[in-house]
Amino acid sequence: MRGPWLFLVFFLVLPLYAQDTRTYSLDETLRELGTSLRWDPLLSTGVLSAGDHRLSFYAGAPEEQGLALLDGREVLTLFLPYREGGNLRFPESFVHSVKQALTGVIAEEAIRFRVAAIIVDPGHGGKDPGAIGTHTIAGKTLKSVEKDITLAVSKGLAALLQSAYPEKRILLTRTGDTYPTLEDRVTIANTVPLRDNEAIIYISIHANASLNKTARGYEVWYLPPEARRELIDRDKYADSAEVIPILNAMLEEEFTSESTRIGRFILNRFQEILGSRIPARGLKAENWYVVRNARMPAVLVELGFVTNPDDAVLMADPGYLKLFSQGLYKGIADFVTEFEQSGGYIAP
């Protein structure tokens, strides 16, 4: 686990091989384990990397036992590598135990449901500024432009997600003042390659506007349950076409449940972080293009009203926009925790 959660440390029970005289060189060890090594000669510590997995260890004396940490949560007791004539030597039992541990976590990962990718979609951009609000505050003109607000919050959110989940793909539909079309945005999301045990979620970020200048506050939207969309790959079930409508309906229900969970988590975190400075307008259903066409759980978040002077002042404050990024991050992290700990099952 990463990010806002406490680390849970598990002791991995492995047979501790009796120390023997055979050792491996560094090159032999890396070939046997299929890993790379990052080594700090000053501290005599190293990190073996295999894909998304990391084993941290330190070098000891010959025949010394010590601890190694796998993926920040599993502790292994091993005969430690040691330096001999300026070169690292790895006891055979160390190599065997690490190989066994890596094989186990990789096999577990292959069947464990996980959120593998998160799409962050800053609304509008480029030639499309989105909503614009102009206000006179203390004798000065304040212009609020939706595309700028959404990009700032989205980049802050993406940075938090990337730091917390280095093993997940965190993708922005735009990183600057460009204009991806609505079709471009959902194509980016729908073409992310996923394994059978992997899921993806879509977060579209916007700012609101209204003819009623008193309207203010944040809200989260999801696709109405009665909306129909095709989620099943027909080619995959070409020999069983009669089951496609059933499977599609089941997947629609699942995505609706997951989308509402994401929305509620985000609203709860906004309320916790933003407090009474801006009102909450709740969770709502609407047939927005991106949530309708993204073949995954998806929500559209409205941060506030650029047409309201109070909201506009808040959204002109970089510190306040960071709070929005933090609320979004924590809400998404809450969902990821629930999804992955439940094995991919989200209760309605």
C-alpha positions in Angstrom: 0.0 0.0 0.0 1.1 3.5 -0.7 0.0 7.1 -0.4 -2.3 8.0 2.5 -2.4 4.5 4.0 -0.3 3.1 6.8 2.2 0.5 5.7 1.3 -3.0 6.7 4.4 -5.1 7.2 4.1 -8.8 6.5 6.8 -11.2 7.4 7.2 -13.6 4.5 7.9 -17.1 5.8 10.5 -18.7 3.6 12.8 -21.6 4.3 16.1 -20.2 5.5 18.6 -22.3 3.7 21.6 -23.4 5.7 24.5 -21.2 4.8 26.9 -22.8 2.3 30.1 -22.0 0.6 28.7 -21.3 -2.8 28.2 -17.7 -3.8 27.1 -15.8 -6.9 28.8 -12.9 -8.5 26.8 -9.8 -9.1 26.3 -10.6 -12.8 25.3 -14.2 -12.0 22.8 -12.9 -9.4 21.2 -10.4 -11.8 20.8 -13.1 -14.5 19.4 -15.6 -12.1 16.8 -13.2 -10.7 16.1 -11.2 -13.8 16.7 -8.0 -12.0 18.8 -4.8 -12.1 20.7 -3.3 -9.1 20.9 0.2 -7.7 23.9 0.2 -5.3 25.1 2.7 -2.7 28.7 1.9 -1.9 28.8 4.5 0.9 25.9 3.0 2.8 26.4 -0.6 1.6 22.8 -0.8 0.6 21.2 -1.9 -2.6 17.8 -2.2 -4.4 17.1 -5.1 -6.7 14.4 -4.2 -9.2 12.2 -6.6 -11.2 9.4 -4.9 -13.1 7.4 -3.0 -10.5 8.9 -5.0 -7.6 11.8 -3.8 -5.4 13.9 -5.7 -2.8 15.9 -3.4 -0.5 18.9 -5.0 1.3 22.2 -4.2 2.9 25.6 -5.9 2.7 26.9 -7.6 5.9 29.7 -9.8 6.8 30.2 -13.4 5.5 27.6 -15.7 7.0 25.7 -12.8 8.6 21.9 -13.0 8.7 19.8 -9.9 8.3 16.6 -8.4 6.9 15.6 -7.4 3.4 12.4 -5.6 2.5 10.3 -6.6 -0.6 7.9 -3.9 -2.1 8.0 -2.0 1.2 5.8 -4.5 3.0 7.3 -8.0 3.2 10.3 -8.6 5.4 12.6 -11.5 4.5 15.3 -12.9 6.8 18.3 -13.9 4.7 22.0 -14.6 4.7 23.3 -11.2 3.5 25.4 -10.4 0.5 28.9 -9.2 1.5 31.9 -7.5 -0.1 35.0 -9.5 -1.0 37.9 -7.8 -2.6 35.7 -4.8 -3.6 33.1 -7.0 -5.3 29.7 -8.1 -4.1 29.1 -11.8 -3.4 25.6 -13.2 -3.0 25.1 -16.4 -1.0 23.3 -19.1 -2.9 20.6 -19.1 -0.2 20.0 -15.4 -0.7 19.5 -15.8 -4.4 17.2 -18.8 -4.0 15.1 -17.1 -1.3 14.7 -13.9 -3.3 13.8 -15.8 -6.4 11.1 -17.7 -4.5 9.7 -14.5 -3.0 9.6 -12.7 -6.4 8.0 -15.7 -8.0 5.3 -15.6 -5.3 4.4 -11.9 -5.5 4.4 -12.0 -9.4 2.1 -15.0 -9.4 -0.2 -13.2 -6.8 -0.2 -10.0 -8.9 -1.3 -11.9 -12.0 -4.6 -12.8 -10.4 -5.2 -9.9 -8.0 -7.6 -7.2 -9.1 -6.0 -3.8 -9.2 -6.5 -0.3 -10.6 -3.7 -0.2 -13.2 -4.4 3.2 -14.7 -6.1 6.5 -13.8 -7.0 9.0 -16.5 -7.1 12.7 -15.4 -8.9 14.8 -18.0 -8.5 18.6 -17.6 -11.6 20.1 -19.3 -11.3 22.4 -22.4 -8.0 23.9 -23.4 -6.4 25.7 -26.4 -9.0 27.3 -28.6 -11.7 26.3 -26.2 -11.4 28.3 -23.0 -14.5 26.8 -21.4 -16.5 29.0 -19.1 -15.3 32.5 -18.3 -16.2 34.7 -15.5 -15.2 38.4 -15.1 -15.6 40.2 -11.7 -14.6 43.4 -10.1 -13.1 42.7 -6.7 -11.8 45.6 -4.5 -11.6 47.8 -7.6 -9.6 45.2 -9.6 -10.8 43.0 -12.5 -10.6 39.3 -11.9 -11.0 37.0 -14.9 -11.6 33.3 -14.2 -11.0 31.0 -17.2 -12.1 27.4 -16.9 -9.3 25.8 -19.0 -6.6 27.3 -16.7 -8.3 26.3 -13.5 -8.8 22.7 -14.7 -5.3 22.3 -15.9 -3.7 23.6 -12.6 -5.8 21.2 -10.5 -5.3 18.3 -12.9 -1.5 18.7 -12.9 -1.5 18.9 -9.1 -3.7 15.8 -8.9 -1.5 13.8 -11.4 1.6 14.7 -9.4 0.1 13.4 -6.2 -1.1 10.2 -7.9 2.3 9.6 -9.5 4.1 10.0 -6.2 1.7 7.6 -4.4 1.4 5.0 -7.2 4.6 4.7 -9.1 3.4 1.3 -10.4 0.2 2.7 -11.9 -0.2 4.5 -15.2 -1.3 8.1 -14.5 -2.3 9.7 -17.8 -3.3 13.3 -18.5 -5.4 14.0 -21.6 -3.5 17.3 -21.9 -0.5 18.7 -20.1 -0.6 22.2 -21.6 -2.9 24.7 -23.3 -3.9 22.3 -26.1 -7.3 21.2 -27.4 -7.9 17.5 -27.5 -11.4 16.9 -28.7 -13.9 15.0 -26.7 -13.3 12.0 -28.9 -9.6 12.3 -28.4 -10.0 12.3 -24.6 -12.1 9.1 -24.5 -9.9 7.4 -27.1 -6.9 8.0 -24.9 -8.7 6.3 -22.0 -10.3 3.5 -24.0 -7.1 2.4 -25.7 -5.0 1.9 -22.6 -4.0 -1.8 -22.7 -5.2 -3.8 -19.6 -4.8 -7.3 -18.4 -7.9 -9.3 -17.3 -7.3 -8.5 -13.7 -6.7 -4.8 -14.2 -9.1 -1.8 -14.0 -9.0 1.8 -15.1 -10.9 4.9 -13.9 -11.6 8.3 -15.6 -11.7 11.6 -13.8 -12.8 14.7 -15.9 -12.3 18.0 -14.2 -14.3 21.2 -15.0 -15.4 24.5 -13.6 -19.0 25.5 -13.7 -21.0 28.6 -14.9 -24.5 29.9 -14.5 -26.7 32.8 -15.5 -27.6 32.9 -11.8 -24.5 34.7 -10.3 -25.4 33.5 -6.8 -25.0 29.8 -7.8 -21.8 28.4 -6.3 -20.2 25.2 -5.0 -18.7 21.9 -6.2 -20.5 18.8 -7.5 -19.7 15.4 -9.0 -21.5 13.8 -11.9 -21.8 10.2 -13.1 -23.7 8.5 -15.9 -27.3 7.8 -15.2 -28.0 4.1 -14.5 -30.6 4.0 -17.3 -28.1 5.2 -19.9 -27.1 2.4 -22.4 -23.6 2.0 -23.8 -21.7 -0.9 -25.3 -18.9 -2.1 -23.1 -18.3 -5.6 -24.2 -15.8 -6.5 -27.0 -18.0 -8.4 -29.4 -15.1 -10.1 -31.1 -14.1 -11.7 -27.8 -17.5 -13.4 -27.6 -18.1 -14.1 -31.3 -18.9 -17.7 -30.6 -21.4 -16.8 -27.8 -23.2 -13.8 -29.1 -26.3 -14.5 -27.1 -24.5 -13.7 -23.8 -23.2 -10.3 -24.9 -26.4 -8.4 -23.8 -26.3 -10.1 -20.4 -22.6 -9.4 -19.8 -22.9 -5.9 -21.0 -25.8 -5.2 -18.6 -23.8 -6.6 -15.7 -20.8 -4.5 -16.6 -22.9 -1.3 -16.9 -24.3 -2.0 -13.4 -20.8 -2.5 -12.1 -19.4 0.7 -13.6 -22.4 2.7 -12.3 -21.8 1.4 -8.8 -18.0 2.1 -9.0 -18.6 5.6 -10.5 -20.9 6.5 -7.6 -18.4 5.2 -5.1 -15.7 7.4 -6.6 -18.0 10.4 -6.6 -19.0 9.9 -3.0 -15.4 9.5 -1.9 -14.4 12.7 -3.7 -17.3 14.7 -2.2 -16.4 13.4 1.3 -12.8 14.5 1.0 -13.8 17.9 -0.5 -16.0 18.5 2.5 -13.3 17.4 4.9 -10.5 19.6 3.3 -12.5 22.6 2.0 -14.9 22.8 4.9 -17.4 25.7 4.9 -15.5 27.9 2.4 -17.5 26.6 -0.5 -20.8 24.6 -0.5 -21.2 21.0 -1.6 -23.9 20.5 -4.3 -23.8 16.7 -4.1 -23.6 13.7 -6.5 -25.7 14.0 -9.7 -26.4 12.0 -12.8 -26.1 13.3 -16.3 -25.3 12.0 -19.8 -22.0 13.9 -20.3 -20.1 12.9 -23.4 -16.9 11.8 -21.7 -18.6 9.7 -18.9 -20.9 8.1 -21.5 -18.2 7.1 -23.9 -15.4 6.1 -21.5 -15.7 2.4 -21.2 -14.8 2.4 -17.5 -16.0 3.9 -14.2 -16.0 7.7 -14.8 -17.0 10.9 -13.1 -17.0 14.5 -14.1 -16.1 17.0 -11.3 -17.3 20.6 -11.3 -14.9 22.5 -8.9 -16.9 25.7 -8.5 -18.6 28.5 -10.5 -16.4 31.0 -12.4 -19.5 33.2 -12.7 -19.8 33.5 -8.9 -17.4 36.1 -7.4 -16.8 34.1 -4.2 -15.9 30.9 -6.0 -13.9 32.9 -8.6 -11.7 34.4 -5.8 -11.1 31.0 -4.3 -10.2 29.5 -7.7 -7.8 32.4 -8.4 -5.8 31.3 -5.3 -3.1 28.7 -6.2 -3.1 27.5 -2.6 -6.8 26.8 -2.8 -6.5 24.9 -6.1 -3.9 22.7 -4.4 -6.6 21.8 -1.8 -8.9 20.7 -4.7 -6.0 18.5 -6.0 -5.6 17.0 -2.5 -9.3 16.3 -2.1 -9.5 14.7 -5.5 -6.4 12.6 -4.8 -7.6 11.4 -1.4 -11.0 10.6 -2.8 -9.5 8.5 -5.6 -7.1 6.9 -3.1 -10.1 5.9 -1.0 -11.7 4.2 -4.0 -8.5 2.4 -5.0 -8.0 1.1 -1.5 -11.6 -0.2 -1.4 -11.4 -1.7 -4.9 -8.1 -3.5 -4.4 -8.8 -4.8 -0.9 -12.2 -6.2 -1.9 -10.7 -8.0 -4.9 -12.5 -5.8 -7.4 -15.9 -6.0 -5.7 -17.7 -2.8 -5.0 -21.0 -3.1 -3.1 -23.9 -1.0 -4.5 
